[in-house]
């Protein structure tokens, strides 16, 4: 069963966004873009590299360049366990 987004964030994953520039198969002088987003682990980015390998093996448009950013959505100082809850009427 896949992990939820919260579980991924608690395990250190962050949101990786990649802007992929590739050449059109029939028009090599034309560059097109594709935006990819996934929760991934920095600095190795295994999911991003897995997607790049998939692209090179399965998609006809040759890659030109890739620009990416990574943002950790939750850090250790931002999360805390709540033991109780108070409600005022």
C-alpha angles and dihedrals in degrees: 000000000000118000120252121247090255092053090050092050092049089052092057101265120144135190112273118196120191127189106204120200114200138168121248109249095231097034109045092180092060119086120202130185135226124188118214126187129183140145106262142164119253137246096020097040097200095177093050092050090046089055092048090052090049090051093051092047100041112023123072098213108095115228118250102179143329128219117191143174132194127207124186103218097195129030129191093259094053099057126068136167116248114214101184144007130223121207124192120200 
